[in-house]
Amino acid sequence: MASPASEAGGFAGFAARQYRDPSPATCHAALVLVQALFAGMHTTASPALEHIPPFGFCALRLAIALPFLWYLSRREGGRAFRGAEWLHPIPMGVAIGTAYALVFVCNKRSGPILTAMIQPLMPISTTVLSALAGLERVGAGKALGLLIATLGTIITLRVFTETYGKRPSAVDAVLLVMQANAYAVYVVCLAGALRLGRADAEKEEEARGIPGVELEAVEEDAGASAAVEGTLKGGRAPSLPSSPPGPMRYLFYSTLVAEVIIVGVGAEGLGRDVSWDSLPAEAIAGVLYAGFASSCLAHGLNSWAVSKVAGILPTVYSGVQVIFTVLFAGVFLGEAVGWDRACGSAVTVFGVYLVSRAKEREMEREKSEGADAGERRVGEPPGAFERAGAKEQQGGQAAGEGTRRVSVDLGVAVRI
């Protein structure tokens, strides 16, 4: 029987592998959990906003989250920003700060369910922005899934307004749409920044004489981030550049920019409108949940998912948030959950499934095409890197040195 230590080590190793190269099931589970956490925030914040103004509530939430986000950004690794990369968090901070603040403004004005029901607008705006920026291909399968998910949300929203007679005013409608689209802007900006970082890293790799596909295989197998021990071309291997800034670094600095702006707006309300000596426990619990569960865990998971899948996929899951919010509101706030709203939510989930399935097939097709291209290159005459690798293999065998086999895209085995 395995010891508890070995079991823990096995689980830790599995978790580390899933973090680096997650399976489709892991990605889908993480994205569903993100939406459940966001739905919990809508529900717990609703009673708290009766005692704390929305901008002040948001400022407290981000103050709790920032130290944890800083820690996650440090744990993530990757190099620091340099040059123009320092400018990326400014527009990203404005976008995510708008989403951070308006979600509580809308909750206060329109209620938690209506605020959640508008979230599936994010996939539509994200799709358009991603397509315009050249970050995402939208085929027939994804388009059909988006339309069905949107239809389900419209049905649910229509039933809600007819049942409760609550129709948002023009101002509320604008705020709801702004809140949903602001986070979509952040997602697209994050995906673009990550792509630019990877492109810069590939240029550095080429300048150092290591093709990008070979470098990725070397780093993954050897666990190297700064240098690879051994030799490649009759001498020591060129040092490897550190990985580009990751999603958690961008999330931390964007949230820092957002907090500066939101504190400037909400500080006065915290001092003037909050009765700190008689603040009820539900208000304190709402702030703590929003700070830890939503800002730390949910946004962290979502940013990680953006780095593993295309930008459109995480936002598509916002339709699931409607379901969780309706359920949580029924359990904790006493709001009824009718079969008609459940049917609308079921249509939304079906649309989410279609988009997810289309994306999964797209990823499988890309992997297959990459494998075919690698097989075709095996029969080509060896290039300089391959010849150097072959010489190094022979030298390593003659010296009787321990070796490690590293598979690369060109079908070469390099001894390091």
VEXDREN-2710 file (C-alpha; in Angstrom, 1 decimal):
% VEXDREN-2710
k/r/px/py/pz
1/MET/0.0/0.0/0.0
2/ALA/1.3/3.4/-1.0
3/SER/2.3/5.7/1.9
4/PRO/0.4/9.0/2.4
5/ALA/3.6/10.8/1.4
6/SER/3.9/8.9/-1.9
7/GLU/0.2/9.5/-2.6
8/ALA/0.6/13.2/-2.0
9/GLY/3.7/13.3/-4.2
10/GLY/1.8/11.5/-6.9
11/PHE/-1.0/13.9/-6.8
12/ALA/1.3/16.9/-6.7
13/GLY/3.1/15.5/-9.8
14/PHE/-0.2/15.0/-11.6
15/ALA/-1.4/18.5/-10.7
16/ALA/1.9/20.0/-11.9
17/ARG/1.6/18.1/-15.2
18/GLN/-2.0/19.3/-15.6
19/TYR/-1.0/22.9/-14.9
20/ARG/1.7/22.8/-17.7
21/ASP/-0.3/20.7/-20.2
22/PRO/-3.9/20.3/-19.1
23/SER/-6.2/17.7/-20.6
24/PRO/-9.5/18.9/-22.2
25/ALA/-11.4/17.6/-19.1
26/THR/-9.2/19.7/-16.8
27/CYS/-9.8/22.8/-18.9
28/HIS/-13.5/22.3/-19.0
29/ALA/-13.7/21.6/-15.2
30/ALA/-11.7/24.7/-14.4
31/LEU/-13.9/26.9/-16.6
32/VAL/-17.1/25.5/-15.0
33/LEU/-15.6/26.1/-11.5
34/VAL/-14.7/29.7/-12.5
35/GLN/-18.4/30.4/-13.3
36/ALA/-19.6/28.7/-10.1
37/LEU/-17.3/31.0/-8.1
38/PHE/-18.5/34.1/-10.0
39/ALA/-22.1/33.1/-9.4
40/GLY/-21.3/32.7/-5.7
41/MET/-20.0/36.3/-5.7
42/HIS/-23.2/37.6/-7.3
43/THR/-25.2/35.9/-4.6
44/THR/-23.1/36.8/-1.5
45/ALA/-22.5/40.4/-2.7
46/SER/-26.2/41.2/-3.0
47/PRO/-26.9/41.5/0.7
48/ALA/-23.5/43.1/1.4
49/LEU/-24.2/45.9/-1.0
50/GLU/-27.0/47.1/1.2
51/HIS/-24.3/48.2/3.7
52/ILE/-21.3/49.0/1.5
53/PRO/-21.3/51.2/-1.7
54/PRO/-20.4/49.3/-4.9
55/PHE/-17.1/51.1/-5.6
56/GLY/-16.0/50.8/-1.9
57/PHE/-17.0/47.1/-2.0
58/CYS/-14.8/46.6/-5.1
59/ALA/-11.9/48.5/-3.6
60/LEU/-12.0/46.2/-0.5
61/ARG/-12.3/43.1/-2.7
62/LEU/-9.2/44.0/-4.7
63/ALA/-7.2/45.0/-1.6
64/ILE/-7.6/41.5/-0.4
65/ALA/-6.8/39.9/-3.7
66/LEU/-3.7/41.9/-4.7
67/PRO/-1.2/40.2/-2.3
68/PHE/-2.3/36.8/-3.4
69/LEU/-2.2/37.7/-7.1
70/TRP/1.3/39.0/-6.5
71/TYR/2.3/35.7/-5.0
72/LEU/0.8/33.7/-7.9
73/SER/2.6/35.9/-10.4
74/ARG/5.9/35.2/-8.6
75/ARG/5.2/31.5/-8.5
76/GLU/4.3/31.4/-12.2
77/GLY/7.9/32.4/-13.2
78/GLY/8.8/34.0/-16.4
79/ARG/10.8/37.2/-16.9
80/ALA/9.8/40.6/-15.8
81/PHE/8.2/43.2/-18.2
82/ARG/10.6/45.1/-20.3
83/GLY/10.2/48.0/-22.7
84/ALA/6.8/48.5/-24.1
85/GLU/5.4/45.5/-22.2
86/TRP/5.0/47.8/-19.2
87/LEU/2.3/49.7/-21.1
88/HIS/0.1/46.6/-21.6
89/PRO/-1.4/46.6/-18.1
90/ILE/-2.7/50.1/-18.4
91/PRO/-5.5/49.5/-21.0
92/MET/-5.9/46.0/-19.5
93/GLY/-6.3/47.5/-16.0
94/VAL/-8.9/50.0/-17.3
95/ALA/-10.9/47.2/-19.0
96/ILE/-10.8/44.7/-16.1
97/GLY/-11.3/47.6/-13.6
98/THR/-14.5/48.6/-15.4
99/ALA/-15.7/45.0/-15.2
100/TYR/-14.6/44.7/-11.5
101/ALA/-16.6/47.8/-10.5
102/LEU/-19.6/47.6/-12.7
103/VAL/-20.5/44.1/-11.7
104/PHE/-21.3/45.5/-8.2
105/VAL/-23.0/48.6/-9.5
106/CYS/-25.3/46.4/-11.7
107/ASN/-25.9/44.0/-8.8
108/LYS/-27.0/46.9/-6.6
109/ARG/-29.2/48.5/-9.3
110/SER/-30.6/45.4/-11.1
111/GLY/-30.0/42.5/-8.8
112/PRO/-27.7/39.4/-8.9
113/ILE/-29.7/37.3/-11.4
114/LEU/-30.1/40.0/-14.1
115/THR/-26.4/40.9/-13.7
116/ALA/-25.5/37.2/-14.2
117/MET/-27.9/36.8/-17.1
118/ILE/-26.1/39.5/-19.2
119/GLN/-22.7/37.7/-18.9
120/PRO/-23.2/35.5/-21.9
121/LEU/-22.8/38.7/-24.0
122/MET/-19.1/38.3/-23.5
123/PRO/-18.6/35.5/-26.0
124/ILE/-20.2/37.6/-28.7
125/SER/-18.0/40.6/-28.2
126/THR/-14.9/38.4/-27.6
127/THR/-15.5/36.6/-30.8
128/VAL/-15.8/39.8/-32.8
129/LEU/-12.7/41.4/-31.1
130/SER/-10.6/38.2/-31.4
131/ALA/-11.5/37.9/-35.1
132/LEU/-10.6/41.5/-35.8
133/ALA/-7.3/41.1/-34.0
134/GLY/-6.5/37.8/-35.8
135/LEU/-6.4/35.8/-32.6
136/GLU/-9.3/33.4/-33.2
137/ARG/-10.8/31.5/-36.1
138/VAL/-14.6/31.3/-35.9
139/GLY/-16.0/28.4/-38.0
140/ALA/-19.5/27.3/-38.5
141/GLY/-19.5/25.1/-35.4
142/LYS/-18.5/27.9/-33.0
143/ALA/-20.8/30.4/-34.7
144/LEU/-23.8/28.0/-34.2
145/GLY/-22.9/27.3/-30.6
146/LEU/-22.6/31.1/-29.9
147/LEU/-26.0/31.7/-31.5
148/ILE/-27.7/28.9/-29.5
149/ALA/-26.0/30.1/-26.2
150/THR/-27.2/33.6/-26.9
151/LEU/-30.7/32.4/-27.7
152/GLY/-30.8/30.5/-24.4
153/THR/-29.8/33.6/-22.5
154/ILE/-32.5/35.7/-24.2
155/ILE/-35.1/33.1/-23.3
156/THR/-34.0/33.1/-19.7
157/LEU/-33.9/36.9/-19.6
158/ARG/-37.3/37.3/-21.2
159/VAL/-38.9/34.8/-18.7
160/PHE/-37.3/36.7/-15.8
161/THR/-38.6/40.1/-16.9
162/GLU/-42.1/38.7/-17.5
163/THR/-42.2/36.8/-14.2
164/TYR/-40.9/39.6/-12.0
165/GLY/-41.9/42.6/-14.1
166/LYS/-38.4/44.0/-13.7
167/ARG/-37.2/45.7/-16.9
168/PRO/-33.9/47.5/-16.8
169/SER/-33.9/51.2/-17.5
170/ALA/-31.8/52.6/-20.4
171/VAL/-29.0/53.5/-17.9
172/ASP/-29.1/50.0/-16.3
173/ALA/-29.0/48.4/-19.8
174/VAL/-26.0/50.4/-20.8
175/LEU/-24.2/49.5/-17.5
176/LEU/-25.0/45.8/-17.9
177/VAL/-23.7/45.7/-21.4
178/MET/-20.6/47.7/-20.5
179/GLN/-19.8/45.4/-17.6
180/ALA/-20.0/42.2/-19.8
181/ASN/-18.0/43.7/-22.7
182/ALA/-15.3/45.2/-20.5
183/TYR/-14.1/41.8/-19.4
184/ALA/-14.2/40.6/-23.0
185/VAL/-11.8/43.4/-23.9
186/TYR/-9.5/42.4/-21.1
187/VAL/-9.5/38.7/-22.3
188/VAL/-8.6/39.8/-25.9
189/CYS/-5.9/42.1/-24.7
190/LEU/-4.4/39.4/-22.5
191/ALA/-4.4/36.9/-25.3
192/GLY/-2.7/39.4/-27.6
193/ALA/-0.1/40.3/-25.0
194/LEU/0.7/36.6/-24.4
195/ARG/1.0/36.1/-28.2
196/LEU/3.4/39.0/-28.5
197/GLY/5.5/37.7/-25.6
198/ARG/5.8/34.3/-27.3
199/ALA/6.7/35.9/-30.6
200/ASP/9.5/37.8/-28.9
201/ALA/10.8/34.6/-27.2
202/GLU/10.9/32.8/-30.5
203/LYS/13.0/35.6/-32.0
204/GLU/15.4/35.3/-29.1
205/GLU/15.6/31.6/-29.6
206/GLU/16.4/31.9/-33.3
207/ALA/19.0/34.5/-32.5
208/ARG/20.6/32.1/-30.0
209/GLY/20.7/29.4/-32.7
210/ILE/17.9/27.1/-31.2
211/PRO/14.8/26.7/-33.3
212/GLY/11.6/27.3/-31.2
213/VAL/10.2/23.8/-31.6
214/GLU/13.5/22.2/-30.4
215/LEU/13.8/24.6/-27.5
216/GLU/10.3/23.8/-26.3
217/ALA/11.1/20.1/-26.3
218/VAL/14.4/20.6/-24.5
219/GLU/12.8/22.8/-21.8
220/GLU/9.9/20.5/-21.2
221/ASP/12.1/17.4/-20.9
222/ALA/15.1/18.8/-19.1
223/GLY/13.2/21.3/-16.9
224/ALA/15.5/24.1/-17.9
225/SER/14.4/27.8/-17.8
226/ALA/17.7/29.7/-18.0
227/ALA/20.3/27.3/-19.5
228/VAL/20.6/23.7/-20.7
229/GLU/23.4/21.7/-19.3
230/GLY/25.6/19.8/-21.8
231/THR/26.7/20.4/-25.3
232/LEU/25.0/20.7/-28.7
233/LYS/27.5/22.0/-31.2
234/GLY/30.9/20.8/-30.1
235/GLY/30.8/23.0/-27.0
236/ARG/28.4/24.2/-24.3
237/ALA/24.8/24.8/-25.3
238/PRO/23.8/28.4/-25.8
239/SER/21.9/29.7/-22.8
240/LEU/18.1/29.6/-23.1
241/PRO/16.1/32.8/-22.7
242/SER/13.7/32.9/-19.8
243/SER/10.0/32.4/-20.6
244/PRO/8.0/35.5/-21.4
245/PRO/5.6/37.1/-18.9
246/GLY/2.7/34.9/-18.1
247/PRO/-1.1/35.5/-17.5
248/MET/-0.8/35.8/-13.7
249/ARG/1.8/38.6/-14.1
250/TYR/-0.5/40.5/-16.4
251/LEU/-3.5/39.9/-14.1
252/PHE/-1.6/41.2/-11.1
253/TYR/-0.4/44.4/-12.7
254/SER/-3.7/45.0/-14.5
255/THR/-5.5/44.6/-11.1
256/LEU/-3.1/47.0/-9.5
257/VAL/-3.9/49.6/-12.1
258/ALA/-7.6/48.9/-11.6
259/GLU/-7.3/49.2/-7.8
260/VAL/-5.6/52.6/-8.0
261/ILE/-8.5/53.9/-10.1
262/ILE/-11.3/52.3/-8.1
263/VAL/-9.9/53.5/-4.7
264/GLY/-9.8/57.0/-6.1
265/VAL/-13.5/56.8/-6.9
266/GLY/-14.7/54.7/-3.9
267/ALA/-12.6/55.9/-0.9
268/GLU/-14.9/58.7/0.0
269/GLY/-17.9/56.4/0.1
270/LEU/-16.2/54.0/2.4
271/GLY/-15.6/56.7/4.9
272/ARG/-18.9/58.4/4.6
273/ASP/-21.5/55.7/3.9
274/VAL/-20.4/52.7/5.9
275/SER/-21.2/52.1/9.5
276/TRP/-18.1/50.2/10.5
277/ASP/-19.1/49.7/14.1
278/SER/-22.3/47.9/13.2
279/LEU/-21.4/46.3/9.9
280/PRO/-23.3/42.9/9.8
281/ALA/-21.5/39.6/9.3
282/GLU/-23.1/39.0/5.9
283/ALA/-21.4/42.2/4.6
284/ILE/-18.0/41.1/5.9
285/ALA/-18.5/37.6/4.4
286/GLY/-19.5/39.1/1.1
287/VAL/-16.3/41.1/0.9
288/LEU/-14.1/38.1/1.9
289/TYR/-15.8/35.9/-0.6
290/ALA/-15.4/38.4/-3.4
291/GLY/-11.7/39.0/-2.5
292/PHE/-10.5/35.4/-2.1
293/ALA/-12.9/33.2/-4.1
294/SER/-13.6/35.5/-7.0
295/SER/-10.6/37.8/-7.4
296/CYS/-7.9/35.3/-6.4
297/LEU/-9.2/31.9/-7.5
298/ALA/-11.7/32.6/-10.2
299/HIS/-9.8/35.3/-12.1
300/GLY/-6.5/33.4/-11.6
301/LEU/-8.0/30.2/-13.1
302/ASN/-9.6/32.1/-15.9
303/SER/-6.3/33.8/-16.9
304/TRP/-4.5/30.5/-16.7
305/ALA/-7.2/29.0/-19.0
306/VAL/-6.7/31.8/-21.5
307/SER/-3.0/30.8/-21.8
308/LYS/-4.0/27.2/-22.6
309/VAL/-6.9/27.7/-24.9
310/ALA/-8.0/30.4/-27.3
311/GLY/-9.5/33.6/-25.8
312/ILE/-13.0/32.8/-26.9
313/LEU/-13.4/29.6/-25.0
314/PRO/-13.3/30.8/-21.4
315/THR/-15.8/33.6/-22.0
316/VAL/-18.3/31.1/-23.6
317/TYR/-18.7/29.5/-20.2
318/SER/-20.3/32.7/-18.9
319/GLY/-23.6/31.0/-19.9
320/VAL/-23.0/28.5/-17.2
321/GLN/-22.8/31.3/-14.7
322/VAL/-26.4/32.1/-15.2
323/ILE/-27.4/28.6/-14.1
324/PHE/-25.3/28.7/-11.0
325/THR/-26.6/32.2/-10.1
326/VAL/-30.2/31.2/-10.5
327/LEU/-29.6/28.1/-8.3
328/PHE/-27.7/29.9/-5.6
329/ALA/-30.2/32.8/-5.6
330/GLY/-33.0/30.2/-5.1
331/VAL/-31.2/28.5/-2.2
332/PHE/-29.7/31.5/-0.4
333/LEU/-31.8/34.4/-1.4
334/GLY/-35.2/32.6/-1.6
335/GLU/-35.8/33.5/-5.3
336/ALA/-37.9/30.9/-7.1
337/VAL/-36.4/28.8/-9.9
338/GLY/-39.1/28.1/-12.5
339/TRP/-39.0/25.4/-15.2
340/ASP/-39.2/28.0/-17.9
341/ARG/-36.0/29.7/-16.7
342/ALA/-34.4/26.2/-16.4
343/CYS/-35.3/25.5/-20.0
344/GLY/-33.6/28.7/-21.2
345/SER/-30.5/27.8/-19.1
346/ALA/-30.5/24.3/-20.6
347/VAL/-30.4/25.9/-24.1
348/THR/-27.5/28.0/-23.0
349/VAL/-25.6/25.0/-21.8
350/PHE/-26.2/23.2/-25.1
351/GLY/-24.7/26.2/-26.9
352/VAL/-21.7/26.1/-24.6
353/TYR/-21.2/22.4/-25.4
354/LEU/-21.3/23.0/-29.2
355/VAL/-18.6/25.7/-29.0
356/SER/-16.5/23.6/-26.7
357/ARG/-16.8/20.6/-29.0
358/ALA/-15.9/22.7/-32.1
359/LYS/-12.8/24.0/-30.3
360/GLU/-11.8/20.5/-29.2
361/ARG/-12.0/19.3/-32.8
362/GLU/-10.0/22.3/-34.0
363/MET/-7.2/21.5/-31.5
364/GLU/-7.2/17.8/-32.5
365/ARG/-7.0/18.8/-36.2
366/GLU/-4.1/21.2/-35.6
367/LYS/-2.2/18.5/-33.7
368/SER/-2.7/16.0/-36.5
369/GLU/-1.5/18.5/-39.1
370/GLY/1.6/19.2/-37.0
371/ALA/2.3/15.5/-36.6
372/ASP/2.0/15.0/-40.4
373/ALA/4.3/17.9/-41.1
374/GLY/6.9/16.4/-38.7
375/GLU/6.7/13.0/-40.4
376/ARG/7.3/14.7/-43.8
377/ARG/10.4/16.4/-42.5
378/VAL/11.9/13.1/-41.3
379/GLY/12.9/12.1/-44.8
380/GLU/14.6/15.4/-45.7
381/PRO/18.4/15.8/-45.6
382/PRO/19.7/16.6/-42.2
383/GLY/20.3/20.3/-41.5
384/ALA/23.1/21.8/-39.4
385/PHE/21.3/21.4/-36.1
386/GLU/20.6/17.7/-36.8
387/ARG/24.2/17.0/-37.9
388/ALA/25.5/18.7/-34.8
389/GLY/23.1/16.6/-32.7
390/ALA/24.3/13.4/-34.4
391/LYS/27.9/14.3/-33.7
392/GLU/27.1/15.0/-30.1
393/GLN/25.3/11.7/-29.7
394/GLN/28.4/9.9/-31.0
395/GLY/30.7/11.9/-28.7
396/GLY/28.5/11.1/-25.7
397/GLN/28.5/7.4/-26.4
398/ALA/32.3/7.3/-26.8
399/ALA/32.8/9.0/-23.5
400/GLY/30.4/6.7/-21.7
401/GLU/28.4/9.7/-20.4
402/GLY/24.9/9.4/-19.1
403/THR/22.4/10.7/-21.6
404/ARG/18.9/11.8/-21.8
405/ARG/16.8/11.5/-25.0
406/VAL/14.9/14.6/-26.1
407/SER/12.3/14.3/-28.9
408/VAL/12.0/17.3/-31.1
409/ASP/9.8/18.2/-34.0
410/LEU/12.4/17.3/-36.6
411/GLY/12.7/13.8/-35.4
412/VAL/16.2/14.3/-33.9
413/ALA/17.4/12.8/-30.6
414/VAL/19.8/15.2/-28.9
415/ARG/22.1/14.1/-26.1
416/ILE/22.4/16.6/-23.3
END
